[in-house]
Amino acid sequence: MAKSHDQAARRIAKALGGRYRPNKSPDVKGPGGRAEVKSAANEVPEALRQLGGGSGPAYIGLPKPEHPKAIKRLGGRKTGLMDYLGNITKPSTRK
């Protein structure tokens, strides 16, 4: 894993009150939701697959410059979008 991926996953885990597990998917699980960290918007389909159909809020963590493309790919989906600092750009509506 890249160092930036690990740092982002740890920040997102802190924001969600969860734990980062580098060898498991999704990357982050906690009481605030689940998150899969990726580096580019073209990885959104893979992240959605890794998040699966579980219950509770689910997010994809991407660098801020990738958000406009990712929001288009997530249109109509209940999965949320976070930046690498754990700030929510698109809230998750999963129950």
NUVO-727848 format. One record per residue: residue in one letter; x negated, y negated, z of N, C-alpha, C in turn. Coordinates in steps of 0.05 Angstrom, whole numbers, padded with zeros to 5 digits, always signed. Example, Ala and Ser with C-alpha at 12.3 -4.5 7.8 and 13.67 -1.06 7.14 Angstrom:
# residues 2
A-00264+00114+00156-00246+00090+00156-00264+00066+00156S-00257+00045+00142-00273+00021+00143-00258-00001+00157
***
This chain:
# residues 95
M-00017+00024+00000+00000+00000+00000-00018-00025+00000A-00008-00045-00013-00022-00070-00014-00019-00085+00013K-00039-00100+00019-00039-00114+00044-00015-00134+00046S-00009-00147+00024+00014-00166+00024+00040-00151+00029H+00043-00127+00018+00067-00111+00022+00070-00104+00052D+00048-00095+00064+00049-00088+00092+00056-00112+00110Q+00044-00135+00104+00049-00159+00120+00078-00168+00117A+00088-00167+00092+00116-00174+00087+00135-00155+00102A+00130-00129+00100+00147-00110+00113+00147-00114+00144R+00124-00121+00155+00123-00126+00184+00139-00151+00192R+00138-00172+00175+00153-00196+00181+00183-00191+00178I+00191-00176+00158+00219-00169+00154+00229-00152+00176A+00213-00133+00185+00220-00116+00208+00225-00132+00233K+00208-00152+00237+00212-00170+00260+00238-00185+00257A+00244-00195+00233+00269-00210+00229+00294-00193+00233L+00292-00167+00226+00315-00150+00229+00315-00135+00256G+00295-00140+00272+00293-00127+00298+00288-00097+00295G+00274-00090+00274+00269-00062+00268+00240-00055+00268R+00235-00033+00254+00208-00022+00253+00200-00016+00224Y+00175-00022+00218+00164-00016+00192+00150+00011+00193R+00158+00029+00175+00145+00055+00173+00135+00058+00144P+00109+00055+00140+00098+00055+00113+00101+00081+00098N+00105+00103+00111+00107+00129+00098+00136+00139+00094K+00156+00121+00101+00184+00129+00098+00198+00109+00081S+00221+00118+00071+00237+00100+00054+00265+00099+00067P+00277+00076+00070+00267+00050+00064+00245+00041+00083D+00231+00020+00075+00207+00011+00090+00214+00003+00119V+00237-00010+00122+00244-00022+00148+00272-00012+00156K+00275-00003+00181+00301+00004+00192+00303-00008+00220G+00326-00019+00226+00330-00030+00252+00360-00037+00256P+00366-00048+00280+00394-00054+00286+00405-00076+00268G+00388-00093+00257+00397-00115+00240+00400-00107+00211G+00392-00082+00204+00395-00072+00177+00371-00057+00167R+00371-00051+00141+00350-00036+00129+00339-00053+00106A+00313-00049+00100+00301-00065+00078+00280-00049+00063E+00279-00054+00037+00258-00042+00020+00243-00065+00008V+00216-00065+00012+00199-00087+00003+00187-00080-00025K+00190-00098-00044+00179-00095-00070+00164-00120-00078S+00150-00119-00101+00134-00142-00109+00145-00156-00134A+00164-00144-00148+00175-00156-00172+00204-00149-00176A+00219-00167-00189+00248-00164-00193+00254-00139-00210N+00235-00131-00227+00241-00108-00244+00241-00082-00228E+00234-00083-00202+00234-00060-00184+00260-00058-00169V+00279-00076-00174+00305-00076-00160+00319-00049-00162P+00322-00036-00186+00336-00011-00188+00323+00011-00170E+00297+00012-00169+00283+00031-00152+00289+00025-00122A+00288+00000-00115+00294-00008-00087+00323+00000-00079L+00342-00004-00097+00370+00004-00092+00372+00034-00088R+00357+00049-00104+00357+00078-00100+00345+00086-00073Q+00324+00073-00065+00311+00079-00040+00328+00071-00016L+00343+00050-00019+00361+00042+00003+00385+00061+00006G+00393+00073-00016+00414+00093-00015+00440+00082-00008G+00459+00099-00001+00486+00090+00005+00492+00089+00034G+00472+00086+00051+00477+00085+00080+00494+00062+00088S+00501+00062+00114+00518+00041+00124+00502+00018+00136G+00514-00004+00140+00501-00027+00151+00487-00045+00131P+00479-00069+00139+00466-00087+00120+00441-00075+00107A+00437-00081+00082+00414-00072+00067+00402-00095+00051Y+00376-00097+00051+00363-00119+00037+00340-00109+00020I+00334-00125+00000+00309-00121-00015+00291-00145-00010G+00267-00139-00002+00247-00161+00003+00230-00166-00021L+00230-00190-00031+00214-00198-00055+00201-00225-00050P+00179-00231-00064+00168-00257-00062+00187-00278-00073K+00187-00302-00062+00206-00323-00069+00208-00328-00099P+00185-00329-00114+00187-00335-00143+00203-00314-00159E+00207-00290-00148+00221-00269-00161+00252-00270-00156H+00260-00287-00138+00288-00287-00129+00308-00294-00152P+00303-00314-00169+00323-00320-00190+00329-00295-00208K+00308-00281-00215+00312-00257-00232+00326-00235-00216A+00319-00232-00191+00331-00211-00174+00360-00216-00168I+00367-00241-00164+00396-00248-00159+00413-00240-00183K+00402-00244-00207+00417-00235-00231+00421-00205-00232R+00400-00191-00224+00401-00161-00223+00420-00151-00201L+00423-00167-00179+00439-00159-00157+00468-00169-00158G+00475-00183-00180+00501-00194-00183+00523-00173-00179G+00542-00179-00161+00564-00161-00156+00558-00138-00137R+00534-00137-00128+00526-00116-00109+00527-00126-00080K+00529-00108-00061+00531-00115-00033+00504-00117-00020T+00483-00110-00034+00456-00111-00023+00446-00140-00022G+00433-00147+00000+00423-00174+00003+00394-00177-00007L+00384-00202-00005+00357-00208-00015+00343-00225+00006M+00318-00217+00012+00302-00232+00031+00275-00239+00018D+00263-00261+00029+00236-00267+00019+00216-00252+00038Y+00190-00256+00032+00169-00242+00047+00166-00252+00075L+00180-00274+00082+00179-00284+00110+00203-00275+00126G+00221-00261+00114+00245-00251+00128+00269-00270+00126N+00266-00291+00109+00289-00310+00106+00308-00298+00085I+00334-00299+00092+00354-00288+00074+00362-00308+00053T+00360-00299+00028+00369-00315+00005+00397-00307-00003K+00403-00282-00003+00429-00271-00009+00437-00252+00013P+00458-00258+00028+00466-00241+00050+00477-00214+00041S+00473-00194+00057+00483-00168+00051+00512-00166+00061T+00530-00155+00044+00558-00152+00052+00565-00123+00058R+00544-00106+00060+00549-00078+00066+00559-00076+00095K+00578-00058+00099+00589-00055+00126+00578-00029+00139
***
